[in-house]
């Protein structure tokens, strides 16, 4: 469940309890304690900071809350902090995975690699990993891989020590025509023309 849906659900639970006006405040306190305890369990599973797990002020606020309204605010405020911490941890994890993929591409661009082969290495589904990668880098996996290959190809063509088909093979293009077309899309000229620019 998304954080904003869960927040709305918690609020609805308190609104419902308050509207019924049949539950004593002690029962609502116990419900609040259970909700917070479950949130803390989620934090512990994610190895998040002990400050969230050992906050005596939180329990004082719950036990000392004089009304449904105050209890609801205490629980919702705590939940907002938890949601923010989990979101930051998730984002940091995504950045780390994307960085590892970028490093893998830089090291293996000359090989036959696909999103599917990389996904299996990182224990993600290809679709999930593709979304994660684009969310972090702003590029699809394929576009990023192509950019790396074209950058390397451009450097090799500048050096002028290899034939076009050799450069194509170096960056994992078995078909020289496909390589030539891709380079032209990237730089506006064919490989031989690109290479000639730097041999004048």
C-alpha positions in Angstrom: 0.0 0.0 0.0 1.3 3.5 -0.9 2.2 5.8 1.9 -0.5 8.3 1.2 -3.2 5.5 1.1 -1.9 4.1 4.4 -2.0 7.6 5.9 -5.6 8.1 4.7 -6.5 4.7 6.1 -5.1 5.5 9.6 -6.9 8.8 9.6 -10.2 7.0 8.6 -9.8 4.5 11.4 -9.5 7.3 13.9 -12.4 9.3 12.4 -14.5 6.2 12.6 -13.6 5.5 16.2 -14.3 9.1 17.1 -17.7 9.1 15.2 -18.9 6.0 17.0 -18.1 7.6 20.4 -18.4 4.1 22.0 -14.8 3.3 22.6 -13.0 4.6 25.7 -9.8 6.5 25.1 -7.8 3.6 26.7 -8.8 1.3 23.9 -7.9 3.9 21.3 -4.6 4.3 23.0 -4.0 0.5 22.7 -4.9 0.7 19.0 -2.4 3.6 18.6 0.3 1.6 20.3 -0.3 -1.3 18.0 -0.2 0.9 14.9 3.1 2.5 16.0 4.5 -0.9 17.0 3.9 -2.2 13.5 5.5 0.8 12.0 8.5 0.3 14.2 8.6 -3.3 13.1 8.8 -2.1 9.5 11.6 0.2 10.5 13.5 -2.6 12.2 13.2 -4.8 9.1 14.7 -2.0 7.0 17.5 -1.4 9.5 16.6 2.2 10.1 17.8 4.4 12.9 17.4 3.5 16.5 16.1 7.1 17.2 12.8 6.0 15.7 12.7 2.8 17.8 13.8 4.3 21.1 11.8 7.6 21.3 10.4 7.8 24.9 8.7 11.1 24.0 6.6 9.3 21.5 5.1 6.9 24.1 4.6 9.8 26.5 2.6 11.5 23.8 0.5 8.4 23.2 -0.1 7.6 26.9 -0.7 11.3 27.8 -3.0 12.2 24.8 -6.2 13.6 26.2 -8.4 13.0 23.2 -9.0 11.0 20.0 -7.9 14.1 18.0 -4.5 14.3 19.7 -3.9 10.6 19.4 -4.6 10.7 15.7 -2.1 13.6 15.2 0.6 11.7 17.2 0.1 8.6 15.1 -0.1 10.4 11.8 2.9 12.6 12.6 4.9 9.5 13.5 3.8 7.7 10.4 4.8 10.7 8.2 8.4 10.5 9.7 8.5 6.7 9.1 7.3 7.2 5.5 9.9 9.8 4.8 12.7 7.6 6.3 11.6 4.6 4.2 11.3 6.7 1.1 14.8 8.1 1.5 16.2 4.6 2.2 14.5 3.3 -0.9 15.8 6.1 -3.0 19.4 5.5 -1.7 19.0 1.8 -2.5 17.8 2.7 -6.1 20.8 5.0 -6.6 23.2 2.3 -5.5 21.6 -0.3 -7.8 21.7 2.2 -10.7 25.3 3.0 -10.0 26.2 -0.7 -10.0 24.4 -1.1 -13.4 26.3 1.9 -14.8 29.6 0.4 -13.7 28.6 -2.9 -15.2 27.8 -1.3 -18.5 31.1 0.6 -18.5 33.0 -2.7 -17.9 31.0 -4.9 -20.3 29.7 -2.6 -23.2 31.7 -4.7 -25.7 29.7 -7.8 -24.7 26.2 -8.9 -25.6 24.3 -7.5 -22.6 20.6 -6.9 -22.2 18.3 -5.6 -19.5 17.2 -9.2 -18.9 20.8 -10.5 -18.3 21.5 -7.6 -15.9 18.3 -8.0 -14.1 19.1 -11.6 -13.3 22.5 -10.5 -11.8 20.7 -8.0 -9.5 17.7 -10.3 -8.7 15.1 -8.0 -10.2 12.6 -8.5 -12.9 13.6 -6.8 -16.1 10.6 -4.5 -16.0 11.2 -3.4 -12.4 14.9 -2.8 -13.0 14.1 -0.9 -16.2 11.7 1.4 -14.3 14.2 1.8 -11.5 17.1 2.6 -13.8 15.1 5.2 -15.8 13.8 6.8 -12.6 17.4 7.4 -11.3 19.2 8.2 -14.6 16.5 9.7 -16.7 17.4 7.2 -19.5 16.3 3.8 -20.5 18.8 1.0 -20.0 19.0 0.6 -23.8 19.6 4.3 -24.4 22.2 4.5 -21.8 24.0 1.4 -23.1 23.9 2.8 -26.6 25.3 6.1 -25.5 28.2 4.4 -23.8 29.0 2.3 -26.9 28.8 5.3 -29.2 31.0 7.3 -26.8 33.7 4.6 -27.0 33.2 4.2 -30.7 33.7 7.9 -31.3 36.9 7.8 -29.3 38.2 4.8 -31.3 37.3 6.5 -34.6 39.1 9.7 -33.5 42.3 7.6 -32.8 42.0 6.2 -36.4 43.9 3.0 -35.7 41.0 0.7 -36.4 38.8 -0.1 -39.4 35.1 0.7 -39.0 34.1 -2.9 -38.7 36.7 -3.4 -36.0 35.3 -0.4 -34.1 31.8 -1.9 -34.6 32.8 -5.2 -33.2 34.6 -3.6 -30.2 31.3 -2.0 -29.1 29.3 -5.2 -29.7 27.8 -4.4 -33.1 28.1 -7.4 -35.4 26.4 -5.6 -38.2 28.4 -2.7 -39.6 25.4 -1.1 -41.2 23.5 -1.0 -38.0 26.5 0.5 -36.3 26.9 3.1 -39.0 23.3 4.0 -38.8 23.4 4.3 -35.0 26.6 6.5 -35.1 24.9 8.7 -37.7 21.9 9.1 -35.4 24.2 10.0 -32.5 26.6 12.4 -34.3 25.0 13.2 -37.6 27.7 11.6 -39.8 28.8 8.1 -40.8 31.8 6.5 -39.1 34.2 7.1 -42.0 33.2 10.8 -42.1 33.5 11.1 -38.3 37.0 9.5 -38.4 38.1 11.8 -41.3 37.4 14.9 -39.2 40.2 14.0 -36.9 42.8 12.9 -39.5 43.0 16.2 -41.4 
